[in-house]
Amino acid sequence: MAVLLVTYDLNKPGQKHLELLKKIKDFSSWACLSESSYAIKTNASASEVFDALRHYIDDSDTLYVINLKKPYSGFGPKDVNDWLDNNLPS
């Protein structure tokens, strides 16, 4: 199972932020890394996740889906660090 970074920026007010966020949180396991960056655990590929999320953005937005693995460095809430420690593959 892969862990993917989903990071996005919706540049116009009133866009489908709540729908995009709901779709990201529909994955069985996830952690919020920052306001618009999430780590998700999934059997889907980065391309498959991107395709599932792309209809929530338009041409002025950004959306990236990137594979994550250990080692990593970062600082944040303990529950997020614990999630990364327990879920990121080596």
KEKE-3310 file (N, C-alpha, C; in steps of 0.2 Angstrom, whole numbers, plus 5000, padded with zeros to 4 digits):
npx = (5004:5003:5009:5003:5007:4995:4993:4987:4981:4968:4964:4953:4940:4926:4927:4927:4931:4927:4921:4932:4940:4932:4933:4946:4947:4939:4947:4954:4963:4971:4981:4982:4993:4996:4987:4982:4988:4989:4993:4989:4984:4984:4979:4978:4987:4997:4994:4980:4974:4976:4968:4956:4954:4955:4944:4939:4946:4952:4959:4967:4972:4982:4987:4995:5000:5010:5022:5026:5039:5049:5065:5059:5058:5052:5042:5028:5011:5010:5001:5001:5014:5016:5007:5013:5025:5020:5014:5021:5030:5047)
npy = (4994:5011:5027:5043:5060:5073:5088:5104:5120:5130:5143:5152:5161:5152:5140:5122:5118:5111:5100:5094:5092:5083:5072:5068:5065:5053:5043:5028:5030:5044:5059:5076:5087:5100:5116:5113:5101:5084:5068:5052:5035:5022:5010:5014:5021:5036:5043:5038:5043:5057:5058:5055:5067:5078:5084:5093:5104:5119:5128:5138:5133:5122:5105:5092:5075:5065:5052:5046:5041:5034:5039:5054:5071:5083:5094:5095:5092:5079:5069:5068:5066:5053:5046:5047:5040:5027:5024:5027:5019:5011)
npz = (5000:4996:5002:4999:4995:4994:4988:4986:4978:4977:4968:4965:4973:4981:4975:4973:4986:4998:4993:4986:4998:5005:4996:4997:5010:5010:5008:5015:5026:5032:5034:5039:5034:5032:5029:5015:5012:5012:5018:5011:5013:5002:4990:4977:4963:4961:4949:4947:4959:4956:4945:4950:4958:4950:4943:4952:4952:4942:4928:4934:4946:4957:4958:4965:4966:4975:4978:4994:5006:5019:5023:5032:5036:5047:5056:5067:5073:5086:5083:5069:5066:5072:5064:5051:5055:5057:5045:5033:5020:5020)
capx = (5000:5007:5007:5004:5006:4991:4994:4983:4979:4962:4965:4947:4935:4920:4928:4925:4936:4924:4920:4939:4942:4928:4935:4953:4945:4936:4952:4953:4968:4974:4984:4982:5000:4995:4980:4980:4992:4987:4995:4984:4986:4979:4981:4978:4993:4997:4990:4973:4972:4976:4962:4950:4953:4956:4938:4938:4951:4952:4966:4970:4973:4987:4986:5000:5000:5017:5023:5030:5042:5054:5065:5056:5060:5047:5039:5021:5008:5012:4997:5003:5021:5014:5003:5018:5030:5017:5011:5026:5035:5054)
capy = (5000:5017:5033:5048:5067:5077:5095:5108:5127:5133:5150:5157:5160:5149:5134:5116:5116:5106:5093:5091:5089:5077:5066:5066:5061:5047:5037:5025:5033:5050:5064:5083:5090:5108:5118:5111:5096:5078:5061:5047:5028:5019:5005:5017:5025:5043:5045:5036:5048:5063:5058:5056:5073:5083:5087:5098:5110:5122:5129:5142:5129:5117:5099:5087:5069:5062:5046:5047:5036:5035:5044:5060:5076:5088:5096:5096:5089:5073:5064:5068:5063:5046:5043:5046:5035:5021:5022:5028:5013:5013)
capz = (5000:4995:5005:4994:4997:4990:4989:4981:4979:4973:4967:4965:4979:4980:4971:4976:4991:5002:4989:4986:5004:5006:4992:5000:5017:5008:5008:5022:5031:5030:5039:5037:5035:5032:5027:5009:5010:5015:5016:5011:5012:4997:4985:4970:4960:4961:4943:4949:4964:4953:4940:4954:4961:4945:4941:4958:4951:4936:4925:4938:4952:4957:4962:4964:4970:4975:4982:5000:5010:5024:5029:5031:5041:5048:5063:5067:5078:5087:5080:5062:5066:5073:5058:5046:5057:5057:5039:5028:5019:5020)
cpx = (5005:5004:5008:5003:5001:4991:4991:4983:4974:4963:4959:4943:4929:4921:4926:4929:4933:4923:4927:4941:4939:4931:4942:4952:4942:4941:4952:4958:4971:4977:4984:4989:5000:4988:4978:4985:4990:4991:4990:4987:4981:4983:4981:4985:4992:4993:4982:4970:4971:4969:4956:4948:4953:4950:4936:4942:4949:4959:4970:4973:4980:4985:4992:4999:5007:5018:5028:5033:5047:5061:5062:5059:5054:5046:5032:5018:5010:5008:4999:5010:5020:5011:5009:5023:5026:5014:5016:5030:5042:5056)
cpy = (5006:5023:5039:5055:5070:5084:5099:5116:5129:5140:5155:5156:5156:5142:5128:5113:5110:5099:5090:5088:5083:5071:5064:5062:5055:5041:5035:5027:5039:5054:5071:5086:5097:5109:5114:5105:5090:5072:5056:5040:5025:5014:5008:5020:5032:5046:5043:5041:5055:5063:5058:5063:5079:5087:5092:5104:5113:5124:5134:5139:5125:5111:5094:5081:5066:5057:5048:5041:5038:5035:5050:5065:5081:5089:5098:5092:5082:5067:5063:5064:5055:5043:5042:5040:5028:5019:5023:5022:5016:5013)
cpz = (5000:5000:5000:4997:4991:4992:4984:4983:4975:4974:4967:4971:4977:4976:4976:4982:4996:4999:4988:4992:5006:5003:4995:5006:5016:5008:5015:5027:5028:5036:5036:5039:5036:5029:5020:5007:5015:5013:5016:5010:5007:4993:4978:4969:4961:4955:4944:4954:4960:4948:4944:4957:4956:4943:4947:4957:4944:4934:4929:4945:4951:4960:4960:4969:4969:4980:4988:5003:5015:5021:5027:5036:5041:5055:5062:5073:5079:5084:5072:5062:5067:5067:5053:5048:5056:5050:5033:5027:5019:5013)
residu = (MET:ALA:VAL:LEU:LEU:VAL:THR:TYR:ASP:LEU:ASN:LYS:PRO:GLY:GLN:LYS:HIS:LEU:GLU:LEU:LEU:LYS:LYS:ILE:LYS:ASP:PHE:SER:SER:TRP:ALA:CYS:LEU:SER:GLU:SER:SER:TYR:ALA:ILE:LYS:THR:ASN:ALA:SER:ALA:SER:GLU:VAL:PHE:ASP:ALA:LEU:ARG:HIS:TYR:ILE:ASP:ASP:SER:ASP:THR:LEU:TYR:VAL:ILE:ASN:LEU:LYS:LYS:PRO:TYR:SER:GLY:PHE:GLY:PRO:LYS:ASP:VAL:ASN:ASP:TRP:LEU:ASP:ASN:ASN:LEU:PRO:SER)
# end
